[in-house]
């Protein structure tokens, strides 16, 4: 899978493309989906890779089904954005962090005007549909949460300011230096999807810490784990390792498991369907031959939507 021709995770023709939908690129039949399922992953929040100011709209799917429609939980889960040096490596513009923020603010202001005109009583004066503006307007309305990948403290603060200025429903992604801004993040009421410790840490993530999850928990900030992203490696399989590392660095075992299940579901807004075993939910169950947080433990059964997918220890 390490070939350019079979990777379309990030479009580099424009730094701001909120109209792109992961829904239109997801391949439910990909062999990697089975690979994830074999490691006990039943639900995935996925989309375009970090690296553009606005890279598109993510989706939430089950790791079963023959088509995206069969797998789908949410076709437009979050608007994914990135702040920091990664953007500069992929695009000539913005070039600087300040220019990037100016570009984002300018487009959100345009979306405010678009929304105003579209809601005008004189329908004949409404502008033509604009998919880019529609997506940004949905974020302004709070209908589409905004996931901003921001690793260093200055980018995290920029994300908080942007959310405050435009009333965005923000989720921080990565936040490698979140431990430096616990009071600010807590005051903003923003959850964090913690930067994975297994990822290669350099550049914006060089100050990532093993105990970030513990510090977030201690500060009363909602958080969940992520597996990280590499274009050809199904790193979602090591999500349990991320939880295990956090549990070895101050976080309780129960809180680590919650961050993989119900707490993650709460952040994604899908807690009514998944994240815990309760009457009326989807009946997704994974059975291990040992402690789930022990990396050598094997998945012996996977049940999704009440259906046994496999029951062989792997």
N, C-alpha and C positions, 0 to 999 in steps of 0.2 A: 504493500500500500504506500510505500515511500516513493511515489512517482507524481510529478506535477499534473500529468494528464488525468489522474483519477482523484484529484483534490480540488474542491471548490469551496473551501471553508472561509475564504476571505476575498471579496471582490476589491481590487485595488484601483478601479477606474475613478473612484470618487470617495473622498474621506467621510462624506455624510450621505448615507443611503438608508434611511429608516424604512423605506418602502420594501426592502428585500425581506423575503419570508423564508425561514428555515423550512416551513411547510412544503415549499416547492422544491426542496433539495434533498429531503430526508428519504433514505432508501431502507425501508423496513426489512428487506430481504438480505441486507448486507450481512456477511458472515460474522462481522464484528459484534452484531447485536446478540447472536447466540453466545459469543464469547463472554459478553458482559453478563448475560443471564446465568451462565454457568458459574460465575463468581458471586451470584446472589443479588444482582442488581435487577430490580423489577420495574422501576420507573426512572426515567432519565429526563432531565431538563437540558436541552441542547440547542445549539444554534451556531451562528457565524462566530468565528474565532475573534478574540480580542485583537485590536490593532488598528481599528478605524475609529474616528470620532463617534460615528454612529454606523454600526455594521449591519443592523437589521433587527428583525423580530424573531425571538426564540420560540420554541415549542416544548411541550411536555408530552412524552409518549411512554407507553408501556413497552417492555422489551419482548413483545409477542405480537403476532399479526403479520399478515402478508402485504398489507399496504399501509401507508401512513394514516389513512382514514380508520383502519381497524385498530391501529396502535394509539390513536390520538386521545389525549386528555384535554389539552389546551392548544389551539392552533395559533394563538398570538399571546404568549405568556408574558414576555417582557421585551422592552426596547433596549437593545444592548449597545453600550457605549464604552469608550476607552479614553482615559486621560494619561498622559505621560510619554516617555521616550519611545515606547513601542509605535506610536502613531507616526513619529518622525522617521522611523526606519521603513515605513511602508508607503509614505506619501511625501511629495515635495512640499505640498501645502497641507497643514498650516506652517510647519517649520519650527515654530516655537510654541511653548505652552500657552503664553498669553494670546497668541493669534488663534490657537485652537479654541480657547474659551470664548473669544470674541465671535468666532464663526458660529459656535453653538448658540450663543445668546442671540445673535442676529437671526438665525433660522427659527428659534422659538418665538421671537417677536413677530416674524412673518407669519408663523402659525397662529398666533393670537389674532392677527388681522384677518387671516383666512377664515378662522372659526367665526369671527364676528360677522363677516360678510355672508358666510354660508347660513347663518342663523337669522339673517335679515328677513323681514316680512315680504319684501319685494323679491320673490323667487327668480324673476326674470333678470334681476341684477346680480344674482349670485355668480361667483366665478366658476369656471369649468373645474371638474374634479381634478385634484392634484394628489396623487398617492403619497408623495413625500409629506405634504402638508397635513394630510389626513392622519398619518401615523403620529406626527408631532402633536397634532391637536388632541389625539386620543391620550397622549401622555399628559398634556396640559389639563385635560378633564379628569385625570386620575384613573381612567379606565385601563390604561396600559402602564403598568409599573415600569420604572426605569432602572436597569441594572448597569451600574457604572463600575468598570474595572479601573481602580485607582490604587496604586501600591504605596507610593511615598506620601508622607504627611502633607506636603503642599497640594498634591493632587486630591487627596481625601478632603481637604478643606475646600478646594475648588468645587468638588462634587456637592458638598453640603451647601455651599453658597448658591450653586445653580438650582438645587432642589428648593431651597428657601425662596429664591427670587421668583420661580415659576410655579411653585406649589406642586412639585413633582413627587410622586410616590416612589421614593428612592430605596434601592437595595445596594449596599456596597459589595463589590466583588473583589476578591484578592485582599486588599487592604493589609499589605505586608507590615506596614508601620502603624496599624490601628492601635497598638498598645501605647503609642505616644499621644493619642487623642481620645482616650476613653471618655473623658468628661464631655468633650464636644460631640462625640457620636451618641452618647447616652442622651444628652440634651436635645439632639435632633430627632430622637426616637427612630433611628435607622438600624435595621438588622444588617448583619455582615455574613457573607459567605467566605469563609476563611481561606486564605492562600494556602495551597497544598505544600507541605514540607518536602514531599518527594520530588517536586519539580526542581529543575536546575535553577538555583537562585543566583542571579547576576543582575547587574543594572538596577532597575527600579525595585527588584525583589531581594537585593543583597542583604537587607536588614531583617528578613523574615525570621521569626522566632518560633521555637517548638511550643512555647507556653502561651501563645496568643489566645487560643480558645479558652484556657483557664482564666486569663485576665479578663476576657470579654464576659465570661460567666460571672466572675467575681464582681464586675461592674454592673451587672444586670442588663447586659446588651444581648438581644436575641442573635443567635448565630447557627450556622450549619456548616458542614464540611463539603468540600468539592474535591474532585480528583485531579483537577488540572487539565491542561490541554496540550496535546501534541498531535499534529495533523495525521500521523500514520500509526499512532500507538493507542490502543484502547485503554487508557489509563484509568478509566472509571473502575476497572477491576480492583484497583488498590485503594478504593475509598475506605475500606475497613482498616487498612494500614494507617491512613491519616487519623482515623479515630483512635487507633491503638497508640500512636505516637502522642496524641493529646492526652490520653489517659495515663501515659507514662510521665507526663509533665504537668501534673497538678489537677487535671480534670478528672472527675469521678467517672467510673465505668458506666453508670446509669446515664449521666449527662452526655457521655460520648455516644452511647447508643441512641439517645433522643435526638442528637444532632444529625444522625444518619436517617432518622425516621420521622417522628411526629414534628419535631422542631423544623426540619427541612420542609415538610409538607405545609406547615403554617406559613413559612416565608414565601413559598410558592403559591399559596392560596388554594391548595388542593386537599386540605385536611379533612374535608367531608368525605373523601373517597379513599385516601391512603394515609399511611403513617402510623397506624395503630390497628389493633384487632378489635373491632367493635361491630355490633349489629348494624347492618345497612351499608357497611363499607365494602370495598372490592375484594376482600379475602385474598390478599397477597401475602404469602408466607414463605420464608426461607428456613430450612432446617440444616444445622451444622452438626458435625461430629464432635465438636468441642466448643470452646469459647470463641464467639465470632470475632473478638478482637485479637485473637492469636493468629498470626499470619499463616501458620501451618495448618490451621483448621480447614476442613474441606466442606464444601456445600454438598449435602446429600439429597436434598429435595428442594424443588422450586415450584410453588403454586402461584399462579397469576389469574386473577378474576375467578378464583375458586376451581380452576382447572390445573391438574397436575401436569407440569411441563416436562420435568424429568425427576427421577428418584434414584439416581446412581451417584455415589460419592465421587467427586471429581476434584 
